């Protein structure tokens, strides 16, 4: 999947792509045709950089409801001939999730689209999972024949069926079909269920990796084998060293951290950092200077895991370095530094935004640290990150930091956050938004009554609404 093209944050499309609350508020005041066109563009061209963790489906489904939006464009997208050519979940997953939420709100047209797609579409398993949560037993039983027809009755087809049953996110349809009155359906599904259970048992009986009695050298060799086949095994290998290494093995481990193979060096650095070895920090600094990219990454990761006072002190000395170790030091101080480190954390935040933009991965930790330390003068930078980032998770972190640093948050961004795509952001808004705004009271009531809303959000809402449903 290619990285999505995100429109400017000041446009309706850009707001909706980011999942911002202002996207909904602007869409409701824009010409309906324009709003629906932007909404359809988002649903049919998933705007998320990480579609597996960022939320958009409930956000878009609620906007379809508010706009009384038709689903013709979604239908055309799902049943386009491209569905046969591009079977990646990312092409249709968002549209199917939106349909699932619409079905839970009583949209029968969404339910029918899910049923049709489960019967004929390439990403049928996703549609079936959505239906498992929303459809009745009769609707699911009607899908047994078309779904089973996807799998041939030879050995290869039965193996694929067993894998599909075993890996199903929602087991309800398969359980229904295992009890189907049609013997041909029930027998086949039960056999697939049994095969899936046997496959799990076999995998458990064939563990791979280190065994009791391995030496330190054997652990290093195993980690290097992972490097050679493109698998990073230094983290589990470091845990193995905890079990097999004794005090007499320390010289060998330190030597590996200095000049071992990539697998051995990454493993040794992780082990020494986790055990707070007195040489760990010096070895990490050397590794960042002369190591390969894999070694540098492992060294940085090992350093950021350290919790010792010595590590925090060293971070203060490294924080102004213009390299990866300096950036890691800034993150270390954001997580574990004190108020005296506020200037260094703020400098790291500004440098990250200036050098890498509002979507830099390092910002996640720095934004959290800015809020933790209550760095009030960071509010302008945090507001910039909030507006411009394409990551709804990072925006939520910025909102949390602004709640701790920006006196205007309650009457500003907190209001729009009530409509945000991320439930954690809506929760923050529910706790902070100024109820003098009529829109806030109305939205709090809507969230309180919406069965699709997350429990944490509704708990926060209840803390703001009295027994007589009047905002306090």
N, C-alpha and C positions, 0 to 999 in steps of 0.2 A: 504493500500500500504506500502510495506517494504521500509526502507531507502535504496537508491541505493548504490551500491558499486562503489566508485570512484577510478579510476586508478591513479597512481602517476602523479604529474603535469608535469614531464619531458617526459612523453610518449605521442604519438600521440592520443591514446584513451583518456588519462587524459585531454589533452588540449581540445579535442572536447567535452568531457562531460562537462567541465567547460564553454564552449562557448567562449573561448578566441580567440582573433584574430590570435594568433600564431597557433592555431589549423588549421585554413584555410590555412595559409601560409605554414605550414609543410605538410598538406595533398596534396597541389598542387605540392610539390616537391618529395613526397613519391611515391613508386610504386602504380599504380592506384588500383590494387586489394587490397592492404593493406589499402589504404585510404578508399575505398568503404566498406570494411569489418568493419572498425572502425566507419564509418558514419552510416551504417545500425545498428550496435550495439547500438548506441546512440538513434536512432529514434525508435527502437523496444523495448528498455529498458530505458525508460525515466530517465535521470540522475539527474533531478532536485529534490532538497529537498522540494521545494514548487512549484509544477507544475502549480498552479493556478495564480502565479504572475511572475515567471521568464520566460523570452523569450528564445526560442531556434528555433522555427519553421522557421522563415525567414532565420536565420543563416544556418540551415541545408538545407533548400531549395536552397539557393544560392550555397552551396557547391555541391549539386546534379547537378545543372546546370553547374558549372565549371568543374566537373568531367565527365559530360555526363553520369551520373549514371542511371542504369536501376532500375526499381521499383519492380523486381520480389520478393525480400525479403519482401518488404512492403506488397505486395499483399498476400504472404503466411501468413504473420502475421495477417492481417485483417480477412482473411477467414479461419483461423485455427479453428478446432473444439472447442478450448479453448474459442473462442469468445462467445459461448453459455453458457459456465460455469462461466467465469469471465466477468461480464458485467460492471465493474467499468470503469468510463471514463478515468481514469489514464492509463489503459492498451493500449488504442488505440487513445487517444486524440492527442498526439503529432504527431503520424503518419498522422492522418487526417488533422491536421493543416498544416503540411508540404505539403501534397497533395494539400491543398487549395492554398498555395502560388505558387506551381508549376503550377497549373491550371491557375493562374493569369498571369504567365509568358508564357502561351501558350502551356504547356505540355498537349496534348490531352490524353495521357495515364493516367495522374493523374486525369483528369476530369472524364474519364470513370470509374476509380477505385472508385472515390467518388460516382458516380451514382449507381454503383453496390452495394456498401456498404450501401448507404442510403436505398436501396430497401430490403436488406437482413440482414444487420449487426445489432448487439445488440446496438451499440452506434450510431444508425441511426440519432438521433436528431442532434448530433454534425456534422455529414457529411452533413445533410440537411442545417445547418447554413452556412457551408463552401460553399455549392452550391448556397445558396441564394445570396451570394456576387459575384459569378463568373459565374454561368450558365445562359443560355438564357431562355426565357419563355417556349419554347418548351421542353427543357430538364427538367425543373421543373414540367411542366404539366404531363409529362410521369411518374413522381414518385407519382402522387396523388393516383392511385389505390393501388400500393404495400404498401404505407405508411398507408392509411386508412384501409387496410386489416389487419393490426396489431391489430386493436381494434375491439372487438366483438360488435355486434349491440344491446346487452342487456344493461340494466341500468348501470352496472358496467363498461362495455366497453365504453359507451358514456361519462361517468364521467371521465375516463382515457383520452379519446380523448380531452375533454374540458380542462383538466389540461395541456395536451401537447400543445394545442394551446395557452392557457393563458401564459405558461411559456417559450414559444419559444423565443430564443434570437433574431432571425431574423424573422420578420413576413411576409416577401415577399411571400414565397411559399403558406402560408395559405391564403393570400389575393388573390393570383392568383386562388387557388382552390375554394375559395368562389364565384368566378365569372366563374367557369368552365362551359362549354357548356353541360356537362353531369349532368343532374339534380340530380342524386343520389350522386354525389360528392359535388356539390355546396350546396345542401340542408343540407347535414350532416355537412359540415364545418361551414356553417353559424350558424347552431344550436349550435355547439361547441363554436363558438365565442361569441354568446349571453350568453351561460351558464357561460363562463369565466368572462365576464363583470359583470354578476349577482353575481358570487362568490366574486369578489373584493368588490362590493358594500356591500354585507353581512358582510365581514370582517371589513369594515370601520364602520359599524353600530353596531358592537359588540366589542368595545374596552375593553381591560383588563387592570388591574392595578389600581393605585390610582385614587381617585375621589376628586372633590372639597369638602372641609370640613373635609378631613382626619386629624387626629391628628399626632403628632410626633410619638407617640407609634404605631399607625396604620401603618405608613411608615416603622418603624423598623420591625414590624411583617411581613409585606409583603416582605421585603428583606430577612428575615429569612426563610420564606416559599420557596423562590427561592433557598436558600442554601440547604434546605432539599430535593428538587427535582433535584438538580444538576445544577441549573441555577444561574449565578452570576447577581444579580439585584442591587448591591449596587451603581452602577454608576447612573442609572435612579432614584434610591431611593434618592440619595444625591441631585439630581436636584429637586425632589419633596419637599425635606426639605426646599429648598430655597423659595418655594411658601407657605409652611404651617407653618414654624417655625418663631417665634418672639423672641425678646430679652429675654422674660421670660422663653423660652424653652432651653436656653443655658446650664443651669446646668444639665438638663436631657441628653442633647446631649454629653456633656463632660463626664458624668458618663458612658454613653454607650460606648464611645471611650476607656474608661479605662477597663471595665469589662462586657460589654454587650455580647449578643450572637454574633456568627460570622457575621451574616447578619447585625445586629445593629452596631457592632463595625466597620466593613468595611464602612458602610454608614456614620457613624459619623466622622470617620477619613477623608473620602473624603470631606465631607461637611465643616469640620473645616479647612482643608488645602486650599480648594478653596476660603474660605472666609477670609483667612489670620488671623485666630484666634490666639491670642498671645500664647495660650497653644498648638497649633497644633504640633509644632516641638518636644516638650517634649513628647507629647502623641504618636507621631510616633516612637520616639526612644524607648519608653516603649513597644509599640506594636511589634516592631521588636525583642525585647528581650524575651517577654513571650507569644506572640500570636501564633495561629496555622499557618499552611502554607498559608491558604487563607488570614488570617489577615495580615501576614507579606507581602504578595504580594500586598495587597490593600494599606498597609501603604507605601511601597516603591513607588508604582505608584502615590499615593497622593503627596508624597514628591517631586517627579520629575516634577509634574505639577506646583509646586509653583514658583512664579516669584519674590518674595520679596527679598530685600537686605539681610534681616535676614536669609532667606533660603540659599542664596549663602554663607554667612558668616558661617553658621552652616556646610555647605558642606565642607568648608575648614578644619574644625575641625574633620569631620568624614571621610575624604578622605582616611586616612591611616588605617581605621578599616578593619580587615580581614574578613568581613562578607558582607551580601547583602546590608546593609546600606552604607558600605564603597564603594562598587561598584556603588551604586546609586549616592553617592556624587561625584565620579569621573565623572559620566555622567552629573550630574548637572553642574559641573565646565566646562565640555566640551561644554555644550550648552550656559551657561550664565556667565562663568567666564571671567576674563581678562588675559592679558599677564602675570601678576604675578603668575597666576595659571598654567602656562605651565608645570612646573616641575611635579605638581601633576597629570595633565592630561596625560603626557608622562609616568609617573610611572603606572597609571591605565591601559594605553594601553599595556605596556610591561607585566604587571602582568596578564592581560586577555589573551594575546597570550600565555604566558608561562603556565598558569594554565588551560586554557580551549581550546586552539588551535585556528586556523585561522577561525573557523566558529562560534565562540562564539557570541550569540545574542548581548551582551553588546558592541561588537566592532563597530556596526553600528553607535552608537552615538559617541563613542570615536574617531573613524576615522574621522567623520565629524568635531568634535571639534578640532582635530589636524590640519586639514586643515584651519579651521576658525581662529585659533590662529597662524597659520604659523610657527609651530614648526619644524624648518629645521632639527634638529638632529633626528627627528622621521622618516625620509625618509627610513632608512634601515628596520624598522619594517613595515612600510607601503608597501614597496616592497615585503616583505615576505607575508603579508596578500594578496596582489594582486596576487602573484603567486599561493598560496596554497589554498585559499578559494574555496569551491565548489559552493558558492553563487555568481551568476553573479551580483546581486544587490550590495552585499558588495564589490565585485571587482570594480564596477563602482564608489562607494563612495571612495575606495582607490585611484582610478585614479584621482578623483577630488581633493583629499587631496594632492596627489603627484604633481599635476599641481601647487599647491600653495607652496610646500615645497622642491621639488626636481628639481634643475637646469637642470638635464639630462633628465627630462620627455619628452621634446619636440622631442628629437632625440632617445628616448628609447621606453618606453611603449606606448607613444602616437601614435607611428606609427602602432603598432599592434592593438591598440584600434579602428582604422578605420574599422577593420573587426570584431569587437566584436559583440556578440549576442544582447546586450542591446542598444537600440537607444540612451539612455542618455549618455552612454559611448562613442558611436560613435560621438555624438555631442561634447563632451569634446575634443575628438581627432581632430575633424574637426577644432576646434578653436586653437589647440596648436601644432599639428604635424608639424615638420620642413619640409618645402616643397623642401628642397635641395635634399631629397630622391625621386628618380623617381617613386617609388612605391606609395608614398603619393599623388603625382599629379595625377597619373593614377586612384587611388581609389577615390579621391575627384571628379574627373570627372564622374566616374561610379555612385557614390552616387547621384550626381546632376541629372543624367539622369534616375535614377531608379524610376519608378512610385510607387513602393512598399515602398520606403523609407519615413520615417516620415518627416513631414514638418519642425520640429525643427532642424533636422539634415541637411536638405537641406538649411535652412536659414543660419546655421553655415558654410556650404560649400560655399554658395554664398559670405559670408564675406571674403573668402580666394581666390576666383576666380574672375578675372576681366571680363569685358564685352567680351573680345576676347577669353575667356576660357583659359587664361594663369594664372597659380597660381601666386599669388602676394607674 
